[in-house]
């Protein structure tokens, strides 16, 4: 990879359902400066791009200006690596097909590449984190939704259309499954995302009468962090929520292992940092459901990178490969 020192920096942008985080990254993978905006605040993609650029430009100028930036890499929900578009993303406010890479190129004059946010996180993890040196692993991102980046023989799997690796939309409940943001019923994402955990909490609180610290919070305001805080304080209902969530995720991971026999499954996102409350049921369900020939072969790991870093670094890695805009 010939980076060329005349353009020593790239930009990585991670678009989440809630927050967008961006950073200037050097050739060693150090995030030199970063910023963030709320993704949901902007009704149109044009307003959103304008706001990100407004916050990003001062960071670029502080590093010597646009001429020092080799490219921009973006990780986004439903991001298509081949076309540079976001297409029908259920957790974003802008509907339809959004030519986001082209919009950033036009605004800043910097070549831009885009991929699925979980694919970007997988690249970051492979380059800088828990998957260093691995050629076969699966990254599972547990955020507003459930994303996945599948790496086989050292390469991210994109499929023929750029959309491969939507493991969050594997259907886990065929009968009476929850409505998912994608419009279907029973997807893994509807149960095992941070929003899924909050939904489970609301359902259990409504169906049961046993005491719980979570009853002190208005039901519609409960977050996965509230469930974790209650679990740490010994709340049995909160611990049950984690047990349900982890069991379902472990069952899904057992199926994913059968598909690509990964060396590791790396969990990323706030929910993955819930420690034994989530990891023990995941591991137990994985072990109980995995095919015999795969038993004990796949490591279950938590990302080593800070929450925003994996996706920002992974997205930025795309940018080193970009050619200049003529």
PyMOL commands that set and color helices and strands:
alter all, ss='L'
color gray80, all
select helices_A, chain A and resi 5-7+39-41+45-62+66-68+100-108+117-128+167-169+189-192+194-207+213-216+219-221+224-232+236-260+270-273+276-289+292-294+309-319
alter helices_A, ss='H'
color red, helices_A
select strands_A, chain A and resi 9-15+19-26+31-38+69-76+79-80+85-87+97-98+112-116+137-142+146-152+155-156+264-268+299-302
alter strands_A, ss='S'
color yellow, strands_A
deselect
rebuild
show_as cartoon
